[in-house]
C-alpha cells in the first residue's frame, strides 16, 4: 500500500485545496493518469499519479486545504490486489431414511380450468443518469456557455469530462465573448506567490549575469524556407528555436540543468524546459516542455501551442508545474531587446531572449545589416561561474547560427 500525497507544484507552494476527485475507490489507475484537481494560487491544477494500482480509499475530504506532502489517498499496488472472497462449503446434510410407500388412493379427475392471461406489468422508467463528473474548469466553462454536461461525452479517466470536451461542444453553438481570465484563477494570489518566490530567490541565490548577442539571419532565412509550404497553424515560430537551442546546450552542459537542494547541486536526468507564459489579465507561470532536447522543432512547436493554450485556460498538469529543470523567458514579442531573469528555485539558471533587431554587423570584413538577438543568462554562483556560463551561452549561439542542427 502506498500513499498518494499532495504534490509540491513549485517553490512558492506550501499547501493546496483538494477540490475534486476524478476517480473513486476501486478504480485502477496507471502512471500518468489524472486522478484529482487541486486549487492553488496558480489556479486549478490537474494532479497525476505516478503509482499504478487500485484506489483503496480517500484520506482527505473535498475542499480541504492541506500542506504539501499530506497523504490524500491510499493506492493498493498491483501485487497487493485483494483476493476474491471464497464462501465456506456448507456442511454435509445428514442421511435421510427413504419414505414409506403410501396406500393407493382412488384416481381423482381434476376440474377443467380456463387459463386467465395476467396483465402485462407497466413499463419501468429507466434509472436517472448519475451526474456527470467534470473538472472544475470544464464545469465552469459549461456554466458560462450554457452547456448541459449530460450532452457532453467525457474523454478523461473513467469518462470524466475535461475542459477540451466542453470546448468541442461549445463549437457547435454560438459562443459568448471570451473570458478575461482563466477559470478559477486568482491573479492577486498568483502575484503574491510570484513575489514570494522571487524574493526568496534574490535572498538565497547568488546570481551572476551574462549577455551575448547572436546573429540569427541564417535562422530567419532557414525558417522562412521551412514554413513556405506549411499551413499557418503548423508553422514554426522563431521563438521555438532558442528554446530548442537552450535544451540542447543544457544537455551538453548539465551544470545548468538541475536543482540546488539541501546545500548541494542535483543534476537532472532529463531536460524539461520551463517556458515563461504570460496569462491574459496579468500573471505569469512557466510550465515545462518535457524532454525538449529530444523533440523535433515541429513537435516542440506543437507542444508549445498546446501548453500555452491550456495554461491560459487554467488547465495545467501537476508534472508541468513541478518538472522544469531550466527556464527560458522571452519578451521579444513585447519589443524588449534584453531581459535579465530571476532564477526560480530550486533551479540554477534562467535564459532571457530579446526581440530580433536589425544591426550593423561585420561579416567577412564588410559591414552590413543583420538580424540580431540578445540572450542573457542568470546563473547560480553556488553551482557555476562566469566561465562556464560563457561557454553555455556560446553553445546556444552556435546552434542558432546552424538551425538545421536544431
Buried (B, 14 or more C-beta within 10 A) or exposed (E): EBEBBBBBBBBBBEBBBBBBBBBEEEBBBEEEBBBBBBBBBBBBBBBBBEBBBBBBEBBBEEEBBBEBEBBBBBBBEEEEEEEEEEEEEEEEEEEEEEEEEEEEEEEEEEEEEEEEEEEEEEEEEEEEEEEBBBBBBBBBBBEBBEBEBEEBEBEBBBEBBBBBBBBEBBEEEEEEEEBEBBBBBBBEBBBEBBEBBBEBBEEEBEBBEBEBBBBBBBBBEBBEEBBEEEEEEEBBEBBBBBBBBBBBBBBEBBBBBBBBEEEEBEEBEBBBBBBBBBBBEEBEBBBBBBBBBEBEBBBBBBBBBEBBEBBBBBBBBBBBBBBBBBBBBBBBEEEBBBBBBBBBBBBBBBBBBBBBBEEEBEEEEEEEEBBBBBBBBBBBEBBBEEEBBEBBBBBBBEBBBEBEEB
